[in-house]
Amino acid sequence: MSNDPLHGITLEKIIIELQEKYGWEELADRIRINCFYENPSVQSSLKFLRKTPWARKKVEDFYIRFKTK
């Protein structure tokens, strides 16, 4: 059993869950990265986050806090 809270969870699943819970506007306010501000979509966010490690970490950390509430 893995101690990684993100084990088995794809980045796409994370983005979809957060977007469904908060919507793009609130997500952009909570996690201040441009892919949630300008023409946000799951695909454009995935593309950005996959090539931007610091932004991906922010999203993953927020997701972990969101899931453990």
VEXLUM-894937 format. One record per residue: residue number from 1; x, y negated, z negated of N, C-alpha, C in turn. Coordinates in nm, 2 decimals, always signed. Layout:
BEGIN
+-------+--------+--------+--------+--------+--------+--------+--------+--------+--------+
: kolfi :   n_px :   n_py :   n_pz :  ca_px :  ca_py :  ca_pz :   c_px :   c_py :   c_pz :
+-------+--------+--------+--------+--------+--------+--------+--------+--------+--------+
:   NUM :      X :      Y :      Z :      X :      Y :      Z :      X :      Y :      Z :
...
+-------+--------+--------+--------+--------+--------+--------+--------+--------+--------+
This chain:
BEGIN
+-------+--------+--------+--------+--------+--------+--------+--------+--------+--------+
: kolfi :   n_px :   n_py :   n_pz :  ca_px :  ca_py :  ca_pz :   c_px :   c_py :   c_pz :
+-------+--------+--------+--------+--------+--------+--------+--------+--------+--------+
:     1 :  +0.08 :  +0.12 :  +0.00 :  +0.00 :  +0.00 :  +0.00 :  +0.09 :  -0.13 :  +0.00 :
:     2 :  +0.05 :  -0.22 :  +0.08 :  +0.13 :  -0.34 :  +0.10 :  +0.09 :  -0.45 :  -0.01 :
:     3 :  +0.19 :  -0.52 :  -0.05 :  +0.17 :  -0.63 :  -0.14 :  +0.14 :  -0.76 :  -0.07 :
:     4 :  +0.15 :  -0.76 :  +0.06 :  +0.13 :  -0.87 :  +0.15 :  -0.03 :  -0.90 :  +0.16 :
:     5 :  -0.07 :  -1.01 :  +0.11 :  -0.22 :  -1.04 :  +0.12 :  -0.27 :  -1.05 :  +0.26 :
:     6 :  -0.18 :  -1.07 :  +0.35 :  -0.22 :  -1.09 :  +0.49 :  -0.21 :  -0.96 :  +0.57 :
:     7 :  -0.17 :  -0.85 :  +0.50 :  -0.15 :  -0.73 :  +0.57 :  -0.27 :  -0.68 :  +0.65 :
:     8 :  -0.26 :  -0.66 :  +0.78 :  -0.37 :  -0.61 :  +0.86 :  -0.47 :  -0.72 :  +0.91 :
:     9 :  -0.44 :  -0.85 :  +0.88 :  -0.52 :  -0.96 :  +0.92 :  -0.45 :  -1.04 :  +1.03 :
:    10 :  -0.52 :  -1.05 :  +1.14 :  -0.46 :  -1.12 :  +1.25 :  -0.47 :  -1.27 :  +1.23 :
:    11 :  -0.39 :  -1.34 :  +1.30 :  -0.39 :  -1.49 :  +1.30 :  -0.53 :  -1.54 :  +1.36 :
:    12 :  -0.57 :  -1.47 :  +1.46 :  -0.70 :  -1.50 :  +1.52 :  -0.82 :  -1.48 :  +1.42 :
:    13 :  -0.81 :  -1.38 :  +1.34 :  -0.92 :  -1.36 :  +1.24 :  -0.92 :  -1.47 :  +1.14 :
:    14 :  -0.80 :  -1.51 :  +1.10 :  -0.78 :  -1.62 :  +1.00 :  -0.84 :  -1.74 :  +1.05 :
:    15 :  -0.81 :  -1.78 :  +1.18 :  -0.86 :  -1.90 :  +1.23 :  -1.02 :  -1.90 :  +1.25 :
:    16 :  -1.07 :  -1.79 :  +1.29 :  -1.21 :  -1.77 :  +1.31 :  -1.28 :  -1.78 :  +1.18 :
:    17 :  -1.23 :  -1.71 :  +1.08 :  -1.30 :  -1.72 :  +0.94 :  -1.30 :  -1.86 :  +0.89 :
:    18 :  -1.18 :  -1.93 :  +0.90 :  -1.17 :  -2.06 :  +0.84 :  -1.26 :  -2.16 :  +0.92 :
:    19 :  -1.27 :  -2.14 :  +1.05 :  -1.35 :  -2.23 :  +1.13 :  -1.50 :  -2.21 :  +1.10 :
:    20 :  -1.54 :  -2.09 :  +1.09 :  -1.68 :  -2.06 :  +1.05 :  -1.72 :  -2.11 :  +0.92 :
:    21 :  -1.62 :  -2.11 :  +0.82 :  -1.65 :  -2.16 :  +0.69 :  -1.65 :  -2.31 :  +0.68 :
:    22 :  -1.55 :  -2.37 :  +0.74 :  -1.54 :  -2.52 :  +0.72 :  -1.57 :  -2.60 :  +0.85 :
:    23 :  -1.57 :  -2.54 :  +0.97 :  -1.58 :  -2.63 :  +1.09 :  -1.45 :  -2.69 :  +1.12 :
:    24 :  -1.43 :  -2.74 :  +1.24 :  -1.30 :  -2.79 :  +1.29 :  -1.27 :  -2.92 :  +1.21 :
:    25 :  -1.37 :  -3.01 :  +1.19 :  -1.35 :  -3.14 :  +1.13 :  -1.30 :  -3.12 :  +0.99 :
:    26 :  -1.37 :  -3.04 :  +0.91 :  -1.32 :  -3.03 :  +0.77 :  -1.19 :  -2.95 :  +0.76 :
:    27 :  -1.17 :  -2.85 :  +0.85 :  -1.04 :  -2.78 :  +0.86 :  -0.93 :  -2.88 :  +0.88 :
:    28 :  -0.95 :  -2.97 :  +0.97 :  -0.85 :  -3.07 :  +1.01 :  -0.82 :  -3.16 :  +0.89 :
:    29 :  -0.92 :  -3.19 :  +0.81 :  -0.90 :  -3.27 :  +0.68 :  -0.82 :  -3.19 :  +0.58 :
:    30 :  -0.85 :  -3.06 :  +0.57 :  -0.79 :  -2.98 :  +0.46 :  -0.65 :  -2.93 :  +0.50 :
:    31 :  -0.63 :  -2.90 :  +0.63 :  -0.49 :  -2.86 :  +0.68 :  -0.46 :  -2.96 :  +0.79 :
:    32 :  -0.37 :  -3.05 :  +0.76 :  -0.35 :  -3.17 :  +0.85 :  -0.25 :  -3.13 :  +0.96 :
:    33 :  -0.30 :  -3.06 :  +1.06 :  -0.22 :  -3.03 :  +1.18 :  -0.30 :  -3.06 :  +1.30 :
:    34 :  -0.24 :  -3.11 :  +1.40 :  -0.31 :  -3.16 :  +1.52 :  -0.39 :  -3.06 :  +1.60 :
:    35 :  -0.36 :  -2.93 :  +1.59 :  -0.44 :  -2.84 :  +1.67 :  -0.58 :  -2.83 :  +1.62 :
:    36 :  -0.61 :  -2.88 :  +1.50 :  -0.75 :  -2.88 :  +1.45 :  -0.81 :  -3.01 :  +1.48 :
:    37 :  -0.74 :  -3.12 :  +1.52 :  -0.80 :  -3.25 :  +1.55 :  -0.84 :  -3.27 :  +1.69 :
:    38 :  -0.74 :  -3.24 :  +1.78 :  -0.76 :  -3.27 :  +1.92 :  -0.81 :  -3.15 :  +2.01 :
:    39 :  -0.93 :  -3.16 :  +2.05 :  -0.99 :  -3.05 :  +2.13 :  -0.97 :  -2.92 :  +2.07 :
:    40 :  -1.01 :  -2.90 :  +1.95 :  -0.98 :  -2.77 :  +1.88 :  -1.05 :  -2.65 :  +1.94 :
:    41 :  -0.98 :  -2.54 :  +1.95 :  -1.05 :  -2.41 :  +1.99 :  -0.96 :  -2.30 :  +1.93 :
:    42 :  -1.02 :  -2.18 :  +1.92 :  -0.94 :  -2.07 :  +1.86 :  -0.82 :  -2.05 :  +1.95 :
:    43 :  -0.83 :  -2.05 :  +2.08 :  -0.72 :  -2.02 :  +2.17 :  -0.61 :  -2.12 :  +2.16 :
:    44 :  -0.65 :  -2.25 :  +2.16 :  -0.54 :  -2.35 :  +2.15 :  -0.47 :  -2.35 :  +2.02 :
:    45 :  -0.55 :  -2.32 :  +1.91 :  -0.49 :  -2.31 :  +1.78 :  -0.39 :  -2.20 :  +1.77 :
:    46 :  -0.43 :  -2.08 :  +1.82 :  -0.35 :  -1.96 :  +1.83 :  -0.22 :  -1.99 :  +1.90 :
:    47 :  -0.23 :  -2.06 :  +2.01 :  -0.11 :  -2.09 :  +2.09 :  -0.01 :  -2.18 :  +2.01 :
:    48 :  -0.07 :  -2.28 :  +1.95 :  +0.02 :  -2.37 :  +1.87 :  +0.08 :  -2.30 :  +1.75 :
:    49 :  -0.01 :  -2.23 :  +1.68 :  +0.04 :  -2.17 :  +1.55 :  +0.14 :  -2.06 :  +1.57 :
:    50 :  +0.13 :  -1.99 :  +1.68 :  +0.23 :  -1.88 :  +1.71 :  +0.37 :  -1.94 :  +1.74 :
:    51 :  +0.38 :  -2.06 :  +1.79 :  +0.51 :  -2.12 :  +1.82 :  +0.55 :  -2.22 :  +1.72 :
:    52 :  +0.48 :  -2.24 :  +1.61 :  +0.51 :  -2.34 :  +1.51 :  +0.50 :  -2.28 :  +1.37 :
:    53 :  +0.62 :  -2.22 :  +1.33 :  +0.62 :  -2.15 :  +1.20 :  +0.57 :  -2.23 :  +1.08 :
:    54 :  +0.61 :  -2.35 :  +1.07 :  +0.57 :  -2.43 :  +0.95 :  +0.42 :  -2.45 :  +0.94 :
:    55 :  +0.36 :  -2.47 :  +1.06 :  +0.21 :  -2.49 :  +1.07 :  +0.14 :  -2.36 :  +1.04 :
:    56 :  +0.19 :  -2.25 :  +1.09 :  +0.13 :  -2.12 :  +1.07 :  +0.13 :  -2.09 :  +0.92 :
:    57 :  +0.24 :  -2.12 :  +0.85 :  +0.26 :  -2.09 :  +0.71 :  +0.15 :  -2.17 :  +0.63 :
:    58 :  +0.13 :  -2.30 :  +0.67 :  +0.03 :  -2.38 :  +0.60 :  -0.11 :  -2.32 :  +0.62 :
:    59 :  -0.14 :  -2.27 :  +0.74 :  -0.27 :  -2.21 :  +0.76 :  -0.29 :  -2.08 :  +0.68 :
:    60 :  -0.18 :  -1.99 :  +0.68 :  -0.19 :  -1.87 :  +0.61 :  -0.20 :  -1.89 :  +0.46 :
:    61 :  -0.12 :  -1.99 :  +0.41 :  -0.13 :  -2.02 :  +0.26 :  -0.27 :  -2.06 :  +0.23 :
:    62 :  -0.33 :  -2.15 :  +0.31 :  -0.46 :  -2.20 :  +0.28 :  -0.56 :  -2.08 :  +0.29 :
:    63 :  -0.54 :  -1.99 :  +0.38 :  -0.63 :  -1.88 :  +0.39 :  -0.63 :  -1.79 :  +0.27 :
:    64 :  -0.51 :  -1.77 :  +0.22 :  -0.49 :  -1.68 :  +0.10 :  -0.56 :  -1.75 :  -0.02 :
:    65 :  -0.55 :  -1.88 :  -0.03 :  -0.62 :  -1.95 :  -0.14 :  -0.77 :  -1.94 :  -0.12 :
:    66 :  -0.82 :  -1.96 :  +0.00 :  -0.96 :  -1.95 :  +0.04 :  -1.01 :  -1.81 :  +0.00 :
:    67 :  -0.94 :  -1.70 :  +0.03 :  -0.99 :  -1.57 :  +0.01 :  -0.98 :  -1.53 :  -0.14 :
:    68 :  -0.90 :  -1.59 :  -0.22 :  -0.88 :  -1.55 :  -0.36 :  -0.97 :  -1.64 :  -0.45 :
:    69 :  -1.05 :  -1.72 :  -0.40 :  -1.14 :  -1.81 :  -0.48 :  -1.25 :  -1.73 :  -0.53 :
+-------+--------+--------+--------+--------+--------+--------+--------+--------+--------+
